[in-house]
Amino acid sequence: MAPHIHKVTGIRLYFIPVRTRLPLKFGPETLTSVTCARVALRIADEAGREAEGWGETPLSVQWAWPSSNPYEARHQAMKDLCLRMAKAWMECPSSEHPLEMGYQFQEHVLPDVLAEFNWSRTTQASGQGRPTEGQVAEPVPRLAALVCSSPFDIALHDAFGKLVELPVYDTYGTEFLPEDLSRFLEPAHDSGVSFQQTWPANFLLKQPPQRLRAWHLVGGMDLLGPGQLTGAEPHDGYPVALADWIQRDGLKCLKIKLRGNDSVWDYDRLVAVGTIAAAHQLEWLSADFNCTVQDPAYVKAVLDRLRKDSPRIYDRLLYVEQPFPYDLEAHRLDVHSLSALKPLFLDESAHDWRMIRLGRELGWTGVALKTCKTQTGAILSACWAKAHGLSLMVQDLTNPMLAQIPHVLLAAHVGTLMGVETNAMQFYPDASVPEAAVHPRLYQRRDGEVDLSTVRGPGFGYRLDEIKRALPPPSLALG
């Protein structure tokens, strides 16, 4: 009989600050620093055997909680919510598998924790009159709550793999997960799909690749060529201009961040980057409007013009990512006219499989998975999407350090449309020096790829005992 998770016996939560070497602009905000939440979570089975797992997620405030409210107030709120999440994870009841525990937490615990947390913050702010700059009465959104919960969820999957002495992706079959996917998922009513007698293992690649195409992010402030250099750029041995990155890393795929509220700028940016891509014989481009577009006609006009005036660049455009506000229920835009032109991928909107089901109804044709929305959610979303014929990508949250490993493993195992986005080496490469000493080709892109061959062992295969990283004192230790 496979061991069950009897209880969570201990949690340590660390906050690790990281600064970017160059600003990363997406949507209306610019990222210059980030706090990574790293979690060590210990579990015990019925026999008292214990194992400790690790998870890490950047608390990317601008991505998870776009707002006009001050950054630091949102940043502090997400850190405070992580502290509250730790206490909730310690109280989780016994479960047969991390997928089951993660699902129960996401469905039944997280909503209550978030509601209570938002109520307490709103009450505190209103009790003191007008909120100061360090306070916001604006509620923390669900996407930000998923980000705060994800390092605990990732650590849980890692701990279970160590408990049974297997890689995480070898635990998603019938041997360890007694209930099939119908316990977690409901098919679309018009699909003819059934999740009975199917398990996550049925949707995962049996022989995942060891090397993946690496997508490079072209941010809204990124320099494209030497003519744009001002002399104020960092002189740290890493490339600055796009052309230099292409030559150094052998890049083949570029993801282009756009504004979504300036069609002339967006079109010109696509053409400028596309021209460089063509000159270096790159394979693919993608366009990310970052939730700023309000009308499908905006994107259609940009694509139509690109197809007419720059057909070779249009042909290189593999897919379009999340142009519209991520609250899909509040913005039920019919996007069939866009997905008829190019594959259209949900990203911020894809909180869980229910949102993916709604997206499919509205015309979306693909899903961008992220481990920052929990490993549990990523696996269940991948299963739902693949069962219904939707394409998959795995997108980055500029994942450094440990966060890079589950991120790239997800892409290797679910089978993506093309490789994996990975850009921490662009914006804070030195943050991952200890991890890169053990996994050099996972933190450096060569020949346009990242290499997972050094990842091995139980859990996520971090090889943590070989990584010489000095951690700060934990911000919270329980158990």
Secondary structure, DSSP 8 states (H G I E B T S, - for coil): ----B-EEEEEEEEEEEEEEEEEEEETTEEEEEEEEEEEEEEEE-TT--EEEEEEEEE--HHHHS--SS-HHHHHHHHHHHHHHHHHHHHT---BSSHHHHHHHIIIIIHHHHHHHHHHHHHHHHHHTSS--TT---S---HHHHHHHHHHHHHHHHHHHHHHHTSBGGGSSSTTT--S-GGGT----TTS----TT--GGGGS-SS--SEEEEEEEE-TT---SGGG--S-S--SSS--SHHHHHHHHT--EEEEE--SS-HHHHHHHHHHHHHHHHHTT--EEEEE-TT----HHHHHHHHHHHHHH-HHHHHHEEEEE--S-S-TTT-----HHHHTTS-EEESTT-SSHHHHHHHHHHT--EEEE-GGG-HHHHHHHHHHHHHTT-EEEE--S---GGGHHHHHHHHHHH--SS-EE--HHHH-GGGGHHHHHHSGGGSS-BTTEEE-TT--SSBT---GGG--------SEEE-
